Amino acid sequence: MTNIAIFTIVCFNIIYVKIYPTRRIKVKNQLTGTYEYTRDSDRLPICWDYPNNRCLPHFHSSLEIIYVRGGEVRATLDGRSQTIGPGEIILVPSYVVHHFATDISSDTLLLIVPLDYLPGLKATFQKKSFSRNFIKDPQESSEFLSCLEILASEKYPPEHPVFRGYVQVIVGLALEYGLLIEDSHDPTGELGRDILTFLQDNFREDLALDQLAAHFGYSKSRFSHIFNERFQTTLSAYLNSLRCRHAASLLLTGVPQLDAAMQSGFDNIRTFYRAFSQYFQETPKSYCDRMLSIEKAQPINKLRFSNDI
């Protein structure tokens, strides 16, 4: 089977597969969360309309800016949650563990800016962070909207000087209203990043709660409480999200189901089949058939669906 997508945005109920220059395919019923290694390998920004914004805990070095146009989004940054409504903005600096939830519905614009994209941006954020992660003043947030809408319209590609100019304006507004301060040492935030990185590196292994708790120096009950409170999900659900995504990427390259299950950390085919069907809301065969039909409808050049997106 050949490759399927250039870029994927993974969330609770849908994957938005970004296809440059002009097309977007919507794939339903997806649930995932991880440390986004490949986000850090991208050198160009991406901006898109993101309905019903939802994602499990993750972090990356890029700057992330979300404008809520309608509905409400529950944003959690390094364990601190706040509900964000229409006309409000979320600013996510580098390496902050964050996740979002939409209880009913939401309409958002999302911009991801790699720190290497603008001269001096990486140096600006060196050991600094926003003192205001949420901009709720409508006069301040309104200045972001028109720029984000132009970027999301795909009128200009990310390499175009006009696109870069709008990104500079948006980042400038974020720096002005987000109020950069020296990044204080937050041991709980560092712990969250360490946990996600460890799970990303070891999800194929047989990981038990007591084993992980001992690795991080906590009792089983304390570690479970920290994980559930910080990431708003259970350890088993999070591990299944990593394992199912990895198994899906293997299946799409023609690996048999049993081999894909074993190579993804599942101990038997029954457990894999149940977890995969619950996670994707369809069987492995149905998933592969559907993705193949998408590929036939729109041939793509490069696969970016993997366990490290």
Backbone as numpy.savetxt, mean C-alpha at the origin, in Angstrom:
# Nx Ny Nz CAx CAy CAz Cx Cy Cz
2.65 -18.62 -19.05 1.80 -17.43 -19.05 2.68 -16.19 -19.05
2.35 -15.22 -19.88 3.15 -14.01 -19.98 2.73 -13.00 -18.93
3.42 -11.87 -18.94 3.20 -10.90 -17.87 1.88 -10.18 -17.99
1.44 -9.61 -16.82 0.08 -9.11 -16.76 -0.04 -7.63 -16.49
0.81 -7.01 -15.69 0.54 -5.62 -15.34 1.81 -4.84 -15.09
1.75 -3.57 -15.41 2.90 -2.72 -15.17 2.94 -2.25 -13.72
1.82 -1.94 -13.11 1.82 -1.36 -11.77 0.52 -1.72 -11.07
0.57 -2.18 -9.83 -0.66 -2.51 -9.14 -0.78 -1.73 -7.85
-2.00 -1.26 -7.58 -2.33 -0.63 -6.32 -3.22 -1.62 -5.59
-2.78 -2.12 -4.44 -3.48 -3.22 -3.80 -4.24 -2.71 -2.59
-5.49 -3.10 -2.48 -6.32 -2.66 -1.38 -7.27 -3.76 -0.96
-8.20 -3.47 -0.04 -9.06 -4.50 0.51 -9.95 -5.15 -0.54
-10.65 -4.38 -1.35 -11.68 -4.93 -2.20 -11.34 -4.91 -3.68
-10.34 -4.14 -4.08 -10.01 -4.06 -5.49 -8.52 -3.88 -5.67
-8.03 -4.31 -6.82 -6.69 -3.90 -7.26 -6.89 -2.96 -8.43
-6.25 -1.81 -8.38 -6.23 -0.95 -9.55 -4.93 -1.21 -10.28
-5.03 -1.72 -11.48 -3.84 -2.02 -12.27 -3.58 -0.85 -13.19
-2.53 -0.13 -12.91 -2.23 1.09 -13.64 -1.48 0.73 -14.91
-2.01 1.10 -16.06 -1.42 0.75 -17.34 -1.10 2.03 -18.09
0.18 2.32 -18.22 0.56 3.54 -18.91 0.47 3.34 -20.41
0.03 4.33 -21.21 -0.20 5.69 -20.74 -1.62 6.02 -20.33
-2.65 5.24 -20.78 -3.99 5.78 -20.62 -5.00 4.85 -19.98
-4.73 3.56 -19.85 -5.80 2.67 -19.45 -5.64 2.16 -18.03
-6.77 1.87 -17.38 -6.79 1.32 -16.04 -7.77 0.16 -16.00
-7.34 -0.98 -15.48 -8.21 -2.13 -15.35 -8.56 -2.30 -13.88
-9.81 -2.60 -13.58 -10.22 -2.80 -12.20 -10.48 -4.28 -11.96
-9.81 -4.83 -10.94 -9.96 -6.23 -10.59 -10.54 -6.31 -9.19
-11.61 -7.04 -9.01 -12.33 -7.05 -7.74 -11.76 -8.07 -6.76
-12.15 -7.85 -5.46 -11.96 -8.82 -4.40 -10.50 -9.14 -4.12
-9.81 -8.18 -3.55 -8.42 -8.38 -3.18 -8.20 -7.85 -1.78
-7.39 -8.53 -1.00 -7.08 -8.11 0.35 -5.60 -8.33 0.58
-4.89 -7.30 0.98 -3.45 -7.51 1.14 -2.82 -6.44 2.01
-1.58 -6.61 2.32 -0.80 -5.63 3.06 0.62 -6.11 3.23
1.60 -5.21 3.14 2.98 -5.63 3.21 3.90 -4.42 3.30
5.19 -4.70 3.48 6.22 -3.67 3.35 6.47 -3.49 1.87
6.28 -2.28 1.34 6.30 -2.07 -0.10 7.73 -1.81 -0.60
8.47 -2.90 -0.73 9.84 -2.79 -1.24 9.87 -2.15 -2.63
9.02 -2.61 -3.55 9.11 -2.12 -4.92 8.64 -0.69 -5.06
7.84 -0.20 -4.09 7.50 1.22 -4.13 8.77 2.06 -4.13
9.76 1.60 -3.36 11.00 2.34 -3.25 11.87 2.23 -4.50
11.57 1.26 -5.38 12.34 1.14 -6.61 11.76 2.01 -7.73
10.54 2.51 -7.54 9.93 3.38 -8.55 10.56 4.77 -8.48
10.88 5.33 -9.63 11.53 6.63 -9.68 10.60 7.75 -10.14
9.38 7.40 -10.52 8.44 8.40 -10.99 7.21 8.41 -10.10
6.60 9.58 -9.89 5.38 9.65 -9.08 4.21 9.01 -9.80
3.17 8.72 -9.06 1.92 8.24 -9.64 0.78 8.88 -8.86
-0.25 9.30 -9.58 -1.41 9.95 -8.96 -2.66 9.36 -9.59
-3.64 8.98 -8.77 -4.83 8.37 -9.33 -6.05 8.58 -8.43
-7.23 8.43 -9.03 -8.48 8.44 -8.28 -8.61 7.10 -7.55
-8.89 7.14 -6.28 -8.90 5.92 -5.47 -10.20 5.87 -4.67
-11.26 5.24 -5.20 -12.51 5.12 -4.44 -12.38 4.07 -3.34
-13.06 4.31 -2.23 -13.10 3.37 -1.10 -11.69 2.97 -0.67
-10.92 3.98 -0.30 -9.52 3.81 0.06 -9.36 2.88 1.25
-8.71 1.73 1.02 -8.46 0.75 2.07 -7.14 0.05 1.81
-6.36 -0.15 2.84 -5.15 -0.97 2.70 -4.71 -1.42 4.08
-4.03 -2.54 4.12 -3.46 -3.04 5.37 -2.13 -2.34 5.66
-1.58 -2.52 6.85 -0.37 -1.78 7.23 0.80 -2.00 6.27
1.48 -0.90 5.93 2.65 -0.96 5.08 3.45 0.32 5.28
4.65 0.36 4.73 5.45 1.59 4.76 6.40 1.58 3.58
6.91 2.76 3.24 7.83 2.92 2.12 8.54 4.26 2.30
9.57 4.50 1.51 10.33 5.74 1.66 9.65 6.92 0.97
8.76 6.65 0.02 8.12 7.72 -0.75 7.17 8.55 0.12
6.97 9.80 -0.30 5.99 10.68 0.31 4.61 10.34 -0.25
3.62 10.23 0.60 2.26 9.89 0.18 1.29 10.99 0.62
0.47 11.47 -0.32 -0.49 12.54 -0.03 -1.87 12.11 -0.51
-2.85 12.15 0.37 -4.22 11.73 0.04 -5.17 12.88 0.30
-5.97 13.20 -0.71 -7.03 14.22 -0.58 -8.37 13.50 -0.60
-9.19 13.72 0.43 -10.50 13.09 0.51 -11.54 14.01 -0.12
-12.11 13.57 -1.23 -13.12 14.39 -1.93 -14.52 14.10 -1.41
-14.76 12.89 -0.94 -16.09 12.54 -0.46 -16.03 11.36 0.49
-17.05 11.22 1.33 -17.08 10.13 2.29 -16.07 10.34 3.41
-15.70 9.25 4.07 -14.74 9.32 5.17 -13.74 8.19 5.08
-12.51 8.49 5.45 -11.44 7.51 5.50 -10.88 7.50 6.93
-10.76 6.33 7.49 -10.11 6.21 8.81 -8.64 5.93 8.58
-7.80 6.90 8.91 -6.36 6.81 8.66 -5.63 6.50 9.96
-4.71 5.53 9.90 -3.89 5.17 11.05 -2.43 5.29 10.67
-1.71 6.19 11.35 -0.29 6.42 11.10 0.48 6.11 12.38
1.36 5.12 12.30 2.13 4.68 13.46 1.25 4.47 14.68
0.11 3.83 14.46 -0.77 3.45 15.55 -1.75 4.50 16.01
-1.68 5.71 15.45 -2.59 6.79 15.84 -3.61 7.00 14.73
-4.90 6.90 15.09 -5.98 6.93 14.10 -6.75 8.24 14.15
-7.28 8.60 12.99 -8.14 9.78 12.88 -9.04 9.61 11.66
-10.28 10.06 11.80 -11.22 10.00 10.69 -11.11 11.28 9.86
-10.92 11.11 8.55 -10.70 12.23 7.64 -11.88 12.33 6.69
-12.46 13.53 6.59 -13.65 13.74 5.78 -13.39 14.57 4.54
-14.46 14.96 3.84 -14.34 15.71 2.58 -13.55 17.01 2.76
-12.67 17.28 1.79 -11.88 18.49 1.81 -10.70 18.44 2.76
-10.37 17.26 3.28 -9.25 17.12 4.21 -8.15 16.26 3.60
-6.95 16.40 4.14 -5.76 15.79 3.54 -4.99 14.98 4.57
-4.41 13.87 4.08 -3.52 13.03 4.88 -2.12 13.14 4.30
-1.14 13.44 5.15 0.26 13.50 4.75 1.01 12.35 5.41
1.61 11.48 4.60 2.34 10.32 5.13 3.80 10.46 4.74
4.68 10.76 5.71 6.11 10.88 5.39 6.78 9.51 5.27
8.08 9.52 5.01 8.84 8.29 4.80 8.81 7.37 6.02
8.68 6.09 5.73 8.84 5.01 6.71 7.87 5.06 7.88
6.76 5.74 7.70 5.70 5.69 8.71 4.76 4.53 8.36
4.54 3.63 9.30 3.61 2.53 9.08 2.20 3.10 9.04
1.48 2.85 7.95 0.14 3.44 7.81 -0.81 2.46 7.16
-2.07 2.63 7.49 -3.13 1.88 6.82 -4.41 2.68 6.88
-5.31 2.39 5.91 -6.54 3.15 5.76 -7.73 2.21 5.71
-8.89 2.72 6.12 -10.12 1.94 6.06 -11.27 2.87 5.68
-12.18 2.34 4.86 -13.42 3.04 4.50 -14.58 2.19 4.97
-15.34 2.68 5.93 -16.44 1.89 6.49 -17.64 1.86 5.56
-17.96 2.97 4.93 -19.13 3.02 4.03 -18.67 3.29 2.61
-18.18 4.49 2.34 -17.66 4.82 1.02 -16.74 6.02 1.15
-15.83 6.14 0.19 -14.96 7.31 0.15 -14.49 7.54 -1.29
-14.16 8.78 -1.57 -13.63 9.17 -2.87 -12.37 9.97 -2.61
-11.22 9.44 -3.02 -9.97 10.09 -2.70 -9.07 10.23 -3.94
-8.16 11.17 -3.84 -7.06 11.31 -4.80 -5.78 10.98 -4.05
-4.93 10.15 -4.64 -3.73 9.70 -3.95 -2.50 9.97 -4.82
-1.49 10.57 -4.21 -0.24 10.87 -4.91 0.92 10.24 -4.14
1.75 9.48 -4.88 2.96 8.90 -4.33 4.15 9.58 -5.01
5.06 10.15 -4.20 6.21 10.87 -4.76 7.51 10.25 -4.23
8.27 9.56 -5.08 9.59 9.08 -4.65 10.49 10.25 -4.27
11.27 10.09 -3.22 12.07 11.21 -2.73 13.17 11.61 -3.71
13.54 10.73 -4.64 14.56 11.07 -5.63 14.00 11.87 -6.80
12.68 12.02 -6.86 12.06 12.67 -8.02 12.36 14.16 -8.09
12.40 14.81 -6.93 12.66 16.26 -6.89 14.00 16.53 -6.23
14.80 17.42 -6.79 16.10 17.73 -6.20 15.95 18.25 -4.77
16.72 17.67 -3.87 16.72 18.13 -2.49 15.63 17.56 -1.61
14.68 16.80 -2.18 13.56 16.31 -1.37 14.02 15.30 -0.34
14.92 14.40 -0.74 15.41 13.40 0.20 16.14 14.07 1.36
16.95 15.08 1.06 17.67 15.80 2.11 16.70 16.55 3.03
15.62 17.07 2.45 14.63 17.79 3.25 14.01 16.90 4.31
13.75 15.63 3.95 13.09 14.72 4.88 14.07 13.90 5.72
15.37 14.19 5.57 16.35 13.46 6.37 16.14 13.74 7.85
15.75 12.72 8.59 15.52 12.81 10.04 14.46 13.85 10.41
13.52 14.10 9.47 12.43 15.03 9.74 11.09 14.40 9.38
10.04 14.94 9.97 8.71 14.43 9.71 7.71 15.58 9.85
6.45 15.33 9.45 5.42 16.35 9.59 4.94 16.44 11.03
4.77 17.64 11.52 4.12 17.81 12.83 2.61 17.75 12.68
2.12 18.00 11.44 0.69 17.89 11.13 0.53 16.87 10.00
0.03 15.70 10.33 -0.22 14.68 9.31 -1.59 14.83 8.68
-2.46 15.63 9.30 -3.82 15.80 8.80 -4.12 17.28 8.65
-4.45 17.68 7.43 -4.78 19.07 7.15 -6.29 19.18 7.01
-6.92 19.88 7.94 -8.38 19.94 7.98 -8.93 21.32 7.66
-8.07 22.30 7.54 -8.51 23.65 7.19 -8.86 23.66 5.70
-10.12 23.94 5.33 -10.52 23.89 3.92 -9.77 24.87 3.03
-9.37 26.02 3.58 -8.61 26.98 2.79 -7.24 26.42 2.43
-6.63 25.73 3.36 -5.32 25.13 3.10 -5.44 23.94 2.15
-6.37 23.05 2.42 -6.48 21.82 1.62 -6.95 22.09 0.20
-7.75 23.16 0.00 -8.28 23.44 -1.34 -7.17 23.74 -2.34
-6.03 24.22 -1.85 -4.92 24.53 -2.75 -4.33 23.28 -3.39
-4.52 22.13 -2.76 -4.00 20.88 -3.29 -4.87 20.32 -4.42
-6.18 20.58 -4.33 -7.15 19.84 -5.13 -6.93 19.97 -6.64
-6.84 21.18 -7.15 -6.74 21.35 -8.61 -5.47 20.71 -9.16
-4.37 20.81 -8.41 -3.12 20.19 -8.86 -3.24 18.67 -8.90
-3.83 18.09 -7.88 -4.00 16.63 -7.83 -4.91 16.15 -8.95
-5.97 16.91 -9.23 -6.90 16.49 -10.29 -6.21 16.51 -11.66
-5.35 17.48 -11.89 -4.63 17.53 -13.16 -3.67 16.33 -13.28
-2.96 16.02 -12.19 -2.05 14.88 -12.23 -2.81 13.57 -12.44
-3.96 13.41 -11.78 -4.73 12.18 -11.90 -5.40 12.05 -13.27
-5.57 13.15 -13.98 -6.23 13.12 -15.29 -5.37 12.45 -16.36
-4.09 12.26 -16.08 -3.14 11.66 -17.03 -2.94 12.52 -18.28
-3.23 13.80 -18.16 -3.00 14.72 -19.28 -1.51 14.80 -19.60
-0.69 14.73 -18.54 0.76 14.78 -18.71 1.39 13.53 -18.10
2.37 12.92 -18.77 3.08 11.78 -18.18 4.02 12.28 -17.08
4.43 11.40 -16.16 5.29 11.83 -15.05 6.62 12.43 -15.50
7.09 12.08 -16.72 8.35 12.63 -17.20 8.21 14.06 -17.72
6.98 14.53 -17.92 6.74 15.84 -18.52 7.05 16.97 -17.52
7.66 18.05 -17.98 7.98 19.17 -17.07 6.76 19.75 -16.37
5.60 19.77 -17.04 4.39 20.30 -16.41 3.97 19.40 -15.24
4.03 18.08 -15.43 3.71 17.15 -14.35 4.65 17.40 -13.17
5.94 17.54 -13.46 6.91 17.78 -12.40 6.61 19.11 -11.68
6.18 20.10 -12.44 5.85 21.38 -11.83 4.70 21.28 -10.84
3.65 20.55 -11.23 2.52 20.38 -10.32 2.92 19.59 -9.07
3.78 18.59 -9.24 4.26 17.84 -8.08 5.04 18.75 -7.14
5.85 19.63 -7.71 6.61 20.57 -6.89 5.69 21.48 -6.09
4.61 21.93 -6.72 3.65 22.78 -6.02 3.02 22.02 -4.86
2.58 20.78 -5.12 1.92 19.98 -4.08 2.87 19.69 -2.92
4.10 19.31 -3.24 5.08 19.03 -2.19 5.38 20.30 -1.40
5.45 21.43 -2.11 5.68 22.69 -1.42 4.56 23.03 -0.44
3.32 22.78 -0.87 2.18 23.01 0.03 2.23 22.06 1.23
2.62 20.81 0.98 2.72 19.84 2.08 3.77 20.28 3.09
4.89 20.79 2.59 5.95 21.25 3.50 5.50 22.48 4.28
4.72 23.36 3.62 4.27 24.58 4.30 3.23 24.27 5.38
2.23 23.46 5.03 1.13 23.23 5.97 1.38 22.03 6.89
2.26 21.10 6.47 2.56 19.96 7.33 3.55 20.28 8.42
4.29 21.39 8.26 5.21 21.89 9.29 6.24 20.83 9.68
7.32 20.74 8.93 8.38 19.77 9.21 9.05 20.07 10.55
9.32 19.01 11.30 10.05 19.11 12.56 11.06 17.97 12.61
12.00 18.09 13.52 12.96 17.00 13.73 12.21 15.75 14.16
12.54 14.63 13.53 11.84 13.38 13.79 12.25 12.83 15.14
11.31 12.81 16.09 11.61 12.26 17.41 11.68 10.74 17.34
12.51 10.15 18.18 12.65 8.70 18.19 11.39 8.08 18.77
10.71 7.28 17.96 9.47 6.63 18.38 9.70 5.12 18.39
9.93 4.54 19.56 10.22 3.10 19.62 9.07 2.23 19.14
7.83 2.69 19.31 6.70 1.88 18.86 6.61 1.89 17.34
6.90 3.06 16.71 6.92 3.10 15.26 8.02 2.23 14.69
9.18 2.27 15.33 10.29 1.44 14.89 9.96 -0.04 15.05
9.29 -0.40 16.13 8.87 -1.79 16.33 7.93 -2.24 15.23
6.97 -1.38 14.86 6.03 -1.73 13.80 6.75 -2.02 12.49
7.72 -1.18 12.14 8.48 -1.40 10.91 9.30 -2.68 10.99
9.88 -2.94 12.16 10.67 -4.16 12.33 9.80 -5.41 12.19
8.60 -5.37 12.73 7.70 -6.51 12.64 7.31 -6.78 11.19
6.90 -5.72 10.47 6.49 -5.89 9.07 7.65 -6.40 8.21
8.84 -5.87 8.45 10.00 -6.31 7.68 10.32 -7.78 7.97
10.26 -8.17 9.22 10.53 -9.56 9.59 9.53 -10.51 8.94
8.25 -10.13 8.97 7.22 -10.98 8.37 7.39 -11.06 6.86
7.73 -9.95 6.22 7.96 -9.96 4.78 9.11 -10.89 4.42
10.14 -10.89 5.22 11.32 -11.71 4.93 11.13 -13.18 5.28
10.16 -13.49 6.15 10.07 -14.85 6.69 8.70 -15.51 6.56
7.77 -14.92 5.80 6.41 -15.47 5.77 6.34 -16.87 5.17
7.35 -17.27 4.41 7.34 -18.62 3.83 7.67 -19.69 4.86
8.19 -19.25 6.02 8.54 -20.19 7.09 7.32 -20.49 7.97
7.47 -21.49 8.82 6.42 -21.85 9.78 6.53 -20.92 10.98
5.75 -19.85 10.98 5.83 -18.83 12.02 4.69 -18.99 13.02
5.04 -19.18 14.27 4.04 -19.29 15.34 4.06 -18.03 16.18
2.93 -17.72 16.80 2.81 -16.51 17.60 3.84 -16.48 18.73
4.02 -17.59 19.43 4.97 -17.61 20.54 6.41 -17.43 20.05
6.71 -17.96 18.87 8.03 -17.80 18.28 8.31 -16.33 17.97
7.33 -15.65 17.35 7.50 -14.24 17.01 7.59 -13.39 18.26
6.76 -13.69 19.25 6.79 -12.93 20.50 8.16 -13.01 21.16
8.73 -14.22 21.18 10.05 -14.41 21.79 11.12 -13.66 20.99
10.98 -13.68 19.66 11.96 -12.99 18.81 12.02 -11.50 19.11
10.85 -10.90 19.40 10.81 -9.46 19.67 10.83 -9.13 21.16
10.99 -10.16 22.00 11.17 -9.93 23.43 9.90 -9.66 24.20
8.78 -10.21 23.76 7.51 -10.01 24.45 6.87 -11.35 24.80
5.95 -11.32 25.73 5.14 -12.50 26.00 4.18 -12.70 24.84
3.63 -13.89 24.74 2.71 -14.20 23.65 1.49 -13.28 23.68
0.91 -13.07 24.85 -0.29 -12.24 24.95 0.02 -10.77 24.68
1.18 -10.30 25.16 1.54 -8.90 24.95 1.81 -8.63 23.47
2.54 -9.54 22.82 2.84 -9.35 21.40 1.56 -9.36 20.57
0.65 -10.27 20.90 -0.62 -10.34 20.18 -1.39 -9.04 20.33
-1.39 -8.48 21.54 -2.09 -7.22 21.79 -1.45 -6.09 20.98
-0.11 -6.01 20.98 0.59 -4.97 20.23 0.27 -5.08 18.75
0.32 -6.29 18.21 0.09 -6.49 16.78 -1.34 -6.10 16.41
-2.31 -6.60 17.16 -3.72 -6.32 16.85 -4.03 -4.84 16.97
-3.47 -4.18 17.99 -3.77 -2.77 18.21 -3.09 -1.90 17.15
-1.86 -2.24 16.80 -1.10 -1.39 15.89 -1.55 -1.56 14.45
-1.87 -2.79 14.04 -2.17 -3.06 12.64 -3.64 -3.36 12.38
-4.47 -3.36 13.41 -5.92 -3.54 13.25 -6.25 -4.84 12.50
-5.46 -5.87 12.70 -5.71 -7.18 12.12 -4.95 -8.21 12.94
-5.26 -9.47 12.74 -4.57 -10.51 13.48 -3.30 -10.95 12.75
-2.41 -11.58 13.48 -1.19 -12.08 12.87 -1.49 -13.11 11.79
-2.42 -14.03 12.07 -2.73 -15.07 11.08 -3.31 -14.48 9.80
-4.17 -13.47 9.93 -4.76 -12.83 8.74 -3.68 -12.11 7.93
-2.75 -11.46 8.62 -1.69 -10.74 7.92 -0.76 -11.71 7.20
-0.39 -12.80 7.87 0.46 -13.80 7.23 -0.22 -14.41 6.01
-1.52 -14.68 6.14 -2.25 -15.23 5.00 -2.27 -14.27 3.83
-2.32 -12.95 4.12 -2.32 -11.98 3.03 -1.00 -12.06 2.26
0.11 -12.17 2.97 1.41 -12.29 2.31 1.52 -13.59 1.53
1.09 -14.68 2.15 1.23 -16.00 1.53 0.32 -16.14 0.31
-0.89 -15.63 0.41 -1.81 -15.74 -0.73 -1.32 -14.92 -1.91
-0.79 -13.74 -1.66 -0.26 -12.92 -2.75 0.91 -13.61 -3.43
1.80 -14.19 -2.62 2.95 -14.87 -3.20 2.50 -16.08 -4.01
1.56 -16.84 -3.47 1.04 -18.00 -4.19 0.39 -17.58 -5.50
-0.35 -16.48 -5.48 -1.00 -16.00 -6.70 0.03 -15.65 -7.76
1.12 -15.01 -7.36 2.15 -14.64 -8.33 2.79 -15.89 -8.93
2.94 -16.95 -8.13 3.50 -18.20 -8.65 2.52 -18.88 -9.61
1.25 -18.90 -9.24 0.24 -19.53 -10.10 0.20 -18.87 -11.47
0.37 -17.55 -11.49 0.31 -16.83 -12.76 1.51 -17.11 -13.67
2.55 -17.72 -13.12 3.69 -18.12 -13.95 3.63 -19.60 -14.31
2.50 -20.27 -13.95 2.32 -21.66 -14.33 2.72 -22.68 -13.29
3.08 -22.25 -12.09 3.45 -23.19 -11.02 2.19 -23.93 -10.56
2.22 -25.27 -10.43 1.05 -26.03 -9.96 0.61 -25.59 -8.57
-0.67 -25.79 -8.26 -1.23 -25.31 -7.00 -0.48 -25.86 -5.78
-0.19 -27.15 -5.77 0.49 -27.74 -4.61 1.85 -27.10 -4.40
2.61 -26.94 -5.48 3.93 -26.32 -5.36 3.82 -24.87 -4.93
2.85 -24.14 -5.48 2.66 -22.74 -5.10 2.32 -22.63 -3.62
1.49 -23.54 -3.13 1.11 -23.53 -1.72 2.31 -23.78 -0.82
3.10 -24.81 -1.15 4.25 -25.16 -0.32 5.32 -24.06 -0.35
5.50 -23.44 -1.49 6.52 -22.40 -1.63 6.10 -21.08 -1.01
4.85 -20.98 -0.59 4.32 -19.73 -0.02 4.10 -19.82 1.48
4.44 -20.95 2.09 4.34 -21.07 3.54 3.16 -21.84 4.06
2.30 -22.36 3.17 1.17 -23.18 3.61 1.65 -24.61 3.85
1.09 -25.27 4.88 1.58 -26.61 5.21 0.81 -27.73 4.51
-0.33 -27.39 3.89 -1.05 -28.40 3.11 -1.97 -27.72 2.11
-2.40 -28.47 1.12 -3.20 -27.91 0.03 -4.58 -27.49 0.49
-5.13 -28.18 1.49 -6.46 -27.83 1.99 -6.46 -26.45 2.64
-5.44 -26.20 3.47 -5.34 -24.90 4.12 -5.12 -23.79 3.09
-4.28 -24.07 2.10 -4.03 -23.10 1.03 -5.31 -22.77 0.28
-6.05 -23.81 -0.11 -7.25 -23.60 -0.92 -8.28 -22.77 -0.14
-8.44 -23.07 1.13 -9.41 -22.34 1.95 -8.98 -20.89 2.14
-7.69 -20.67 2.43 -7.20 -19.31 2.64 -7.26 -18.50 1.34
-6.86 -19.11 0.24 -6.87 -18.41 -1.05 -8.29 -18.03 -1.45
-9.23 -18.96 -1.30 -10.62 -18.70 -1.69 -11.24 -17.62 -0.82
-10.88 -17.60 0.46 -11.41 -16.58 1.35 -10.78 -15.22 1.05
-9.51 -15.24 0.74 -8.75 -14.02 0.51 -9.14 -13.33 -0.80
-9.21 -14.10 -1.89 -9.54 -13.56 -3.20 -11.03 -13.65 -3.53
-11.80 -14.34 -2.67 -13.22 -14.56 -2.92 -13.44 -15.33 -4.23
-12.52 -16.20 -4.56 -12.64 -17.08 -5.72 -11.58 -18.16 -5.61
-11.75 -19.25 -6.34 -10.79 -20.35 -6.29 -9.51 -19.98 -7.04
-8.41 -20.70 -6.78 -7.18 -20.42 -7.53 -7.37 -20.52 -9.05
-8.12 -21.52 -9.50 -8.35 -21.67 -10.94 -9.13 -20.49 -11.50
-10.19 -20.08 -10.77 -10.99 -18.95 -11.22 -10.14 -17.68 -11.28
-9.28 -17.50 -10.27 -8.41 -16.33 -10.24 -7.49 -16.30 -11.46
-6.85 -17.42 -11.75 -5.92 -17.47 -12.89 -6.66 -17.26 -14.22
-7.86 -17.87 -14.34 -8.64 -17.70 -15.58 -9.01 -16.24 -15.78
-9.39 -15.56 -14.68 -9.80 -14.16 -14.79 -8.62 -13.27 -15.15
-7.47 -13.50 -14.50 -6.30 -12.70 -14.82 -5.83 -12.94 -16.25
-5.97 -14.18 -16.73 -5.59 -14.48 -18.11 -6.50 -13.75 -19.09
-7.80 -13.67 -18.75 -8.72 -12.96 -19.64 -8.39 -11.48 -19.69
-7.94 -10.91 -18.56 -7.51 -9.51 -18.55 -6.30 -9.33 -19.44
-5.38 -10.26 -19.35 -4.17 -10.18 -20.16 -4.49 -10.24 -21.65
-5.42 -11.11 -22.02 -5.78 -11.22 -23.43 -6.47 -9.96 -23.93
-7.24 -9.33 -23.03 -7.95 -8.10 -23.42 -6.98 -6.94 -23.60
-5.89 -6.93 -22.84 -4.93 -5.83 -22.90 -3.53 -6.37 -22.67
-2.79 -6.73 -23.71 -1.43 -7.22 -23.52 -0.57 -6.17 -22.83
0.20 -6.62 -21.85 1.03 -5.71 -21.06 2.48 -6.20 -21.12
3.39 -5.33 -20.77 4.80 -5.63 -20.94 5.50 -6.23 -19.72
5.10 -5.79 -18.52 5.95 -6.10 -17.38 5.13 -6.45 -16.16
5.43 -7.56 -15.52 4.71 -8.00 -14.33 5.17 -7.23 -13.11
4.22 -6.63 -12.36 4.57 -6.00 -11.10 3.69 -6.51 -9.99
3.08 -7.69 -10.17 2.32 -8.30 -9.09 3.20 -9.35 -8.43
3.68 -9.08 -7.25 4.55 -10.03 -6.58 4.41 -9.85 -5.09
5.14 -10.67 -4.34 4.99 -10.63 -2.89 5.61 -9.40 -2.27
6.33 -8.59 -3.03 6.97 -7.44 -2.42 6.44 -6.11 -2.92
5.22 -6.08 -3.52 4.62 -4.81 -3.92 4.07 -4.11 -2.68
